[in-house]
Amino acid sequence: MLLAIDVGNTNIVFGLLEGDAIVHQFRIETIRGRTSDEYAVLFYSLLGLHQVDPKRIDSAIIASVVPPLTEPMVSLVKGSFHLDAAVVSSQMKLGMHVLYDNPDEVGADRIVNAIAAFDRFRGGCIVVDFGTATTFDCVSPKGEYLGGTIAPGIQISADALFARASKLPRIELTRPALVVGKNTVHSMQSGIVYGYVGLVDGLVERLAAELGFPLSVIATGGLAKLIVPLTKTVQHVDDELTLRGLYLIHQRITA
């Protein structure tokens, strides 16, 4: 059983895969000050809750965009399962040429998502990842990582509004009934949600025009299901895209 760990700025996702099937997926809050032992206690508790035998885990791979937590995750795997985890980097045998000015600058999650998307569509694509930041990553019809854009995530955009506008309350991020809000809460929900829909559609349309080839647009990440149904440009949602990409990379580096 493969343990795939996706370390993000907001959450850490632990995926357990048998072959290419994701059999369990656990999500915990990212806290930079936690030690590998503390994360191990949490992870073992989740395994016990779902009656998973830890001895079945025989390999591991990590994608991390939080450098202070990369080594604790490696130590967790080593200490708990006596395994050396592979840590995704642009130096690996990824099966995808990274055409960034400095490939080492590309977040591991962006590469992983691009690999999974190209494997699914076998053609040009854009991956929209609704994480702490919202990233738009472009893949050529030949399977090359071309680059993309990085925008503030919807939650941190909303948090900035709550923090800087003293009379505006903190609200739930949900789709309002109407675009024209009739009270402060609905007006804020409309501005945040539909404003972000406009950002997504606008960037996808500009990227597609600049790329100039047929492409598929796929979204992933926590808030994708809120935003994507309201967009004109995003065709697919896959909550498991990153874990599938980690599985593919593990297959390639161990082949």
Summary of the structure (lengths in Angstrom):
residues: 255
radius of gyration: 19.2
end to end distance: 16.0
largest distance: 59.0
contacts: 819
relative contact order: 0.15
helix: 43%
strand: 24%
